[in-house]
Amino acid sequence: MLIYLLLGNRRFLENVIIMFFDLKEKLVLLCIDTDKVKAQIKWEDHNNYGNEYPHIYGELSTDAVMDSFPFQKDNKGVFELNSEIEQLV
């Protein structure tokens, strides 16, 4: 199974998730305690858009994952921040 991780903060979610409007696969949001990530985390702007986002260079240990939530779409098919996520970000 191939898993893609996109890392970011609330601003990232609000600005980038619109790119996944047509995505059919289910998404899960992981709440990660960066102090528990053993791999290197670098904030980078790979596409020169003027926004840096974190990238983990190595394995993400399971003890760094504090919680997870389904990232759901509303009745119009737009991803929304549910109440659990709103409390965290």
Short mmCIF file of the C-alpha atoms (twelve columns), coordinates in Angstrom:
data_MODEL
# 
_entry.id   MODEL 
# 
loop_
_atom_site.group_PDB 
_atom_site.id 
_atom_site.type_symbol 
_atom_site.label_atom_id 
_atom_site.label_alt_id 
_atom_site.label_comp_id 
_atom_site.label_asym_id 
_atom_site.label_seq_id 
_atom_site.Cartn_x 
_atom_site.Cartn_y 
_atom_site.Cartn_z 
_atom_site.pdbx_PDB_model_num 
ATOM 1  C CA . MET A 1  0.000   0.000  0.000  1 
ATOM 2  C CA . LEU A 2  1.321   3.423  -0.919 1 
ATOM 3  C CA . ILE A 3  0.547   6.262  1.459  1 
ATOM 4  C CA . TYR A 4  1.168   9.919  0.775  1 
ATOM 5  C CA . LEU A 5  1.613   12.331 3.648  1 
ATOM 6  C CA . LEU A 6  1.048   16.028 3.225  1 
ATOM 7  C CA . LEU A 7  2.216   18.017 6.201  1 
ATOM 8  C CA . GLY A 8  1.035   21.435 7.186  1 
ATOM 9  C CA . ASN A 9  -0.909  23.630 9.534  1 
ATOM 10 C CA . ARG A 10 -4.436  25.034 9.365  1 
ATOM 11 C CA . ARG A 11 -3.508  27.608 6.708  1 
ATOM 12 C CA . PHE A 12 -2.116  24.779 4.629  1 
ATOM 13 C CA . LEU A 13 -5.360  22.837 4.922  1 
ATOM 14 C CA . GLU A 14 -7.502  25.781 3.937  1 
ATOM 15 C CA . ASN A 15 -5.311  26.790 0.980  1 
ATOM 16 C CA . VAL A 16 -4.212  23.454 -0.423 1 
ATOM 17 C CA . ILE A 17 -7.118  21.076 0.086  1 
ATOM 18 C CA . ILE A 18 -9.046  22.713 -2.754 1 
ATOM 19 C CA . MET A 19 -6.589  20.948 -5.071 1 
ATOM 20 C CA . PHE A 20 -8.118  17.640 -3.951 1 
ATOM 21 C CA . PHE A 21 -11.724 18.484 -4.856 1 
ATOM 22 C CA . ASP A 22 -11.944 15.603 -7.354 1 
ATOM 23 C CA . LEU A 23 -10.162 13.109 -5.125 1 
ATOM 24 C CA . LYS A 24 -12.166 9.909  -4.713 1 
ATOM 25 C CA . GLU A 25 -9.983  8.267  -2.065 1 
ATOM 26 C CA . LYS A 26 -10.696 8.872  1.584  1 
ATOM 27 C CA . LEU A 27 -8.400  11.230 3.465  1 
ATOM 28 C CA . VAL A 28 -7.339  11.017 7.082  1 
ATOM 29 C CA . LEU A 29 -5.868  13.875 9.082  1 
ATOM 30 C CA . LEU A 30 -3.123  12.884 11.481 1 
ATOM 31 C CA . CYS A 31 -2.279  15.065 14.458 1 
ATOM 32 C CA . ILE A 32 1.487   14.784 14.847 1 
ATOM 33 C CA . ASP A 33 3.564   15.799 17.846 1 
ATOM 34 C CA . THR A 34 6.642   17.162 16.067 1 
ATOM 35 C CA . ASP A 35 8.695   16.809 19.257 1 
ATOM 36 C CA . LYS A 36 8.279   13.045 18.934 1 
ATOM 37 C CA . VAL A 37 9.280   12.833 15.262 1 
ATOM 38 C CA . LYS A 38 12.752  11.309 15.174 1 
ATOM 39 C CA . ALA A 39 13.363  12.029 11.475 1 
ATOM 40 C CA . GLN A 40 14.486  15.407 10.215 1 
ATOM 41 C CA . ILE A 41 11.707  17.943 9.591  1 
ATOM 42 C CA . LYS A 42 12.548  20.724 7.149  1 
ATOM 43 C CA . TRP A 43 10.333  23.647 6.177  1 
ATOM 44 C CA . GLU A 44 10.723  24.115 2.428  1 
ATOM 45 C CA . ASP A 45 9.143   25.776 -0.580 1 
ATOM 46 C CA . HIS A 46 9.732   23.143 -3.267 1 
ATOM 47 C CA . ASN A 47 7.714   24.930 -5.949 1 
ATOM 48 C CA . ASN A 48 8.869   28.481 -5.229 1 
ATOM 49 C CA . TYR A 49 5.333   29.628 -4.410 1 
ATOM 50 C CA . GLY A 50 6.505   31.684 -1.445 1 
ATOM 51 C CA . ASN A 51 5.043   29.291 1.127  1 
ATOM 52 C CA . GLU A 52 7.105   26.862 3.140  1 
ATOM 53 C CA . TYR A 53 5.629   23.579 4.318  1 
ATOM 54 C CA . PRO A 54 7.146   20.893 6.536  1 
ATOM 55 C CA . HIS A 55 8.663   17.781 5.005  1 
ATOM 56 C CA . ILE A 56 9.705   14.744 7.005  1 
ATOM 57 C CA . TYR A 57 12.894  13.122 5.743  1 
ATOM 58 C CA . GLY A 58 12.636  9.629  7.152  1 
ATOM 59 C CA . GLU A 59 10.106  7.440  8.864  1 
ATOM 60 C CA . LEU A 60 7.189   8.780  10.844 1 
ATOM 61 C CA . SER A 61 7.109   6.813  14.073 1 
ATOM 62 C CA . THR A 62 3.678   5.815  15.298 1 
ATOM 63 C CA . ASP A 63 4.305   7.279  18.749 1 
ATOM 64 C CA . ALA A 64 4.429   10.739 17.102 1 
ATOM 65 C CA . VAL A 65 0.813   10.355 15.902 1 
ATOM 66 C CA . MET A 66 -1.350  11.804 18.650 1 
ATOM 67 C CA . ASP A 67 -4.749  11.446 16.969 1 
ATOM 68 C CA . SER A 68 -6.459  10.931 13.623 1 
ATOM 69 C CA . PHE A 69 -9.704  12.087 12.053 1 
ATOM 70 C CA . PRO A 70 -11.483 11.373 8.784  1 
ATOM 71 C CA . PHE A 71 -11.304 14.404 6.504  1 
ATOM 72 C CA . GLN A 72 -14.845 14.533 5.201  1 
ATOM 73 C CA . LYS A 73 -16.637 16.307 2.401  1 
ATOM 74 C CA . ASP A 74 -19.839 18.262 2.822  1 
ATOM 75 C CA . ASN A 75 -22.964 17.574 0.729  1 
ATOM 76 C CA . LYS A 76 -21.448 19.653 -2.121 1 
ATOM 77 C CA . GLY A 77 -18.295 17.537 -2.215 1 
ATOM 78 C CA . VAL A 78 -16.059 20.156 -0.596 1 
ATOM 79 C CA . PHE A 79 -13.675 19.106 2.178  1 
ATOM 80 C CA . GLU A 80 -14.555 20.675 5.490  1 
ATOM 81 C CA . LEU A 81 -12.930 20.985 8.881  1 
ATOM 82 C CA . ASN A 82 -15.153 19.004 11.219 1 
ATOM 83 C CA . SER A 83 -15.645 20.000 14.846 1 
ATOM 84 C CA . GLU A 84 -12.879 17.747 16.192 1 
ATOM 85 C CA . ILE A 85 -10.380 19.309 13.828 1 
ATOM 86 C CA . GLU A 86 -11.575 22.866 14.524 1 
ATOM 87 C CA . GLN A 87 -10.743 22.366 18.205 1 
ATOM 88 C CA . LEU A 88 -7.189  21.284 17.413 1 
ATOM 89 C CA . VAL A 89 -6.104  23.928 14.917 1 
# 
